[in-house]
Amino acid sequence: MKKVYIINGPAGTGKDTFINICRLFLSGNLNVVTYSAVDEVKQHLKDNENWDGVTKDSYWRLRMYEVKMQMVADNDRPTRYLIESVENTPDDSIVFLHIREPDEIVKLLRLYPDAQTIHMDREGVERFVNPADALTQTIEYNFYLLNNGGLEELAEQVRAFILENVGEGLISGEQLDFGSFQ
């Protein structure tokens, strides 16, 4: 049972944290994997433009978008990368795909009609105005999550999401120990 979810939302809203909490809850029962439409873009920027691999300020976010659009024009490389990644993921997996641009999301939804979309938001995070980040709310999503609380509140949202959409018997732990979790 491979399930595909496309996850989107402004920077800093907790998308990776949501996925990591899913991974904790489903540990030992399902693989939880994530791929980003900009994985190859990031590698290109590190190899060719001296990006440090960490900084995601306005300049680098816009640059990621520009390089991604060049790769889209070059035989749709980001989409091909995501398709290959999903196809090579074991069947007992939940696959999260990070995709920003609405047109690129629609492409994947055509290829994976059973895929579902998640939009996360959080009050008070910096809003970037590049074409990728600025348009995250311009399409309709299956799930909208507002992450304005702490880890425990987000964990409850993740738990409810899994119970409703993945399966009740798959959660491996009722109580999570976050320790130094981020």
C-alpha positions as CSV (number, residue, x, y, z in Angstrom):
1,M,0.0,0.0,0.0
2,K,1.9,3.0,-1.2
3,K,0.2,6.3,-0.5
4,V,1.4,9.6,-2.0
5,Y,0.8,13.0,-0.4
6,I,1.9,16.3,-1.9
7,I,2.7,18.7,0.9
8,N,3.0,22.5,0.5
9,G,2.9,25.7,2.4
10,P,5.0,28.7,3.2
11,A,8.5,28.3,4.5
12,G,8.7,27.6,8.2
13,T,5.2,26.2,8.7
14,G,6.3,22.8,9.9
15,K,6.1,20.6,6.8
16,D,9.2,18.6,7.6
17,T,8.3,18.4,11.2
18,F,4.9,17.0,10.2
19,I,6.6,14.3,8.1
20,N,9.1,13.5,10.9
21,I,6.2,13.0,13.4
22,C,4.5,10.8,10.9
23,R,7.7,8.8,10.7
24,L,7.8,8.5,14.5
25,F,4.1,7.3,14.7
26,L,4.5,4.8,11.8
27,S,7.9,3.5,12.8
28,G,8.1,-0.2,12.3
29,N,4.8,-0.4,10.3
30,L,5.3,1.8,7.2
31,N,8.2,3.6,5.6
32,V,7.8,7.3,5.5
33,V,9.9,8.9,2.8
34,T,10.0,12.4,1.4
35,Y,11.3,13.9,-1.9
36,S,11.4,17.5,-3.0
37,A,10.9,18.9,-6.5
38,V,14.0,21.0,-5.8
39,D,16.4,18.2,-4.6
40,E,18.3,18.3,-7.9
41,V,18.1,22.1,-7.9
42,K,19.7,22.3,-4.5
43,Q,22.5,20.0,-5.6
44,H,23.0,22.1,-8.7
45,L,23.3,25.3,-6.6
46,K,25.8,23.7,-4.3
47,D,27.9,22.3,-7.2
48,N,27.7,25.4,-9.5
49,E,26.8,28.5,-7.5
50,N,28.5,28.1,-4.1
51,W,25.3,27.8,-2.2
52,D,26.0,26.6,1.3
53,G,23.1,24.1,1.3
54,V,21.5,25.9,4.3
55,T,20.7,29.5,3.6
56,K,17.2,30.0,2.2
57,D,16.8,33.8,2.2
58,S,14.9,35.7,-0.5
59,Y,17.8,35.5,-2.9
60,W,18.4,31.8,-2.7
61,R,14.7,31.0,-2.7
62,L,14.2,33.0,-5.9
63,R,17.3,31.3,-7.4
64,M,15.9,27.9,-6.6
65,Y,12.7,28.8,-8.4
66,E,14.7,30.1,-11.4
67,V,16.8,27.0,-11.7
68,K,13.8,24.7,-11.2
69,M,12.0,26.4,-14.0
70,Q,15.1,25.9,-16.2
71,M,15.0,22.2,-15.3
72,V,11.3,22.1,-16.1
73,A,12.0,23.5,-19.5
74,D,14.8,20.9,-19.9
75,N,12.6,17.9,-20.4
76,D,10.7,18.3,-17.1
77,R,13.5,17.1,-14.9
78,P,11.9,17.8,-11.5
79,T,8.8,15.8,-12.4
80,R,10.8,13.0,-13.9
81,Y,12.9,12.9,-10.7
82,L,9.7,12.7,-8.5
83,I,8.2,10.0,-10.6
84,E,11.3,7.9,-10.5
85,S,11.6,8.4,-6.7
86,V,8.0,7.3,-6.1
87,E,8.3,4.3,-8.4
88,N,11.5,3.2,-6.6
89,T,9.9,3.5,-3.1
90,P,8.8,0.2,-1.5
91,D,5.0,-0.5,-1.6
92,D,4.7,-0.3,2.2
93,S,5.4,3.4,2.2
94,I,3.9,6.8,2.7
95,V,5.5,9.2,0.2
96,F,5.5,12.9,0.8
97,L,6.4,15.1,-2.2
98,H,7.4,18.7,-1.5
99,I,6.1,20.8,-4.5
100,R,5.5,24.5,-4.4
101,E,4.1,25.6,-7.8
102,P,0.4,24.9,-8.5
103,D,1.1,23.9,-12.1
104,E,3.7,21.4,-11.0
105,I,1.4,20.0,-8.3
106,V,-1.3,19.5,-10.9
107,K,1.1,17.5,-13.1
108,L,1.8,15.0,-10.3
109,L,-1.9,14.8,-9.5
110,R,-2.6,13.8,-13.1
111,L,0.1,11.1,-12.8
112,Y,-1.1,9.9,-9.4
113,P,-4.9,10.5,-9.3
114,D,-5.1,8.9,-5.8
115,A,-2.5,11.3,-4.4
116,Q,-3.8,13.8,-1.8
117,T,-2.6,17.3,-1.1
118,I,-1.8,18.9,2.2
119,H,-1.3,22.6,2.8
120,M,0.3,23.7,6.1
121,D,0.4,27.2,7.4
122,R,1.6,29.0,10.6
123,E,0.9,32.5,11.7
124,G,3.9,34.8,12.1
125,V,6.3,33.1,9.6
126,E,8.1,35.2,7.0
127,R,6.3,35.3,3.7
128,F,8.5,35.2,0.6
129,V,7.3,36.8,-2.6
130,N,9.0,34.7,-5.2
131,P,6.7,33.0,-7.7
132,A,7.0,29.6,-6.0
133,D,6.4,30.6,-2.4
134,A,3.8,33.3,-3.1
135,L,1.3,31.0,-4.9
136,T,1.0,28.1,-2.3
137,Q,-2.6,29.0,-1.5
138,T,-3.9,29.4,-5.1
139,I,-5.1,25.8,-5.5
140,E,-7.5,23.7,-3.5
141,Y,-6.0,21.1,-1.2
142,N,-7.5,18.0,0.4
143,F,-6.2,18.9,3.9
144,Y,-5.4,22.2,5.5
145,L,-3.4,22.2,8.7
146,L,-2.7,25.2,10.9
147,N,0.4,24.7,13.0
148,N,0.2,27.5,15.5
149,G,0.9,25.4,18.7
150,G,3.9,23.4,19.9
151,L,5.1,20.0,19.0
152,E,2.5,18.3,21.2
153,E,-0.3,20.0,19.4
154,L,1.2,19.2,16.0
155,A,1.6,15.6,17.0
156,E,-2.1,15.4,17.8
157,Q,-2.9,16.8,14.4
158,V,-0.5,14.2,12.8
159,R,-2.1,11.4,14.9
160,A,-5.6,12.4,13.8
161,F,-4.4,12.6,10.2
162,I,-2.9,9.1,10.3
163,L,-6.0,7.6,12.0
164,E,-8.3,9.2,9.4
165,N,-6.2,8.7,6.3
166,V,-3.7,5.9,6.7
167,G,-5.1,3.4,9.2
168,E,-5.8,3.0,12.9
169,G,-3.7,-0.1,13.6
170,L,-0.6,1.4,12.1
171,I,0.4,3.9,14.9
172,S,3.3,2.3,16.8
173,G,3.2,4.5,19.9
174,E,0.5,6.4,21.7
175,Q,3.0,8.7,23.6
176,L,5.9,10.2,21.7
177,D,9.1,11.3,23.3
178,F,10.4,14.4,21.4
179,G,13.6,14.8,23.4
180,S,15.7,17.1,21.2
181,F,13.3,16.6,18.2
182,Q,13.0,19.5,15.8
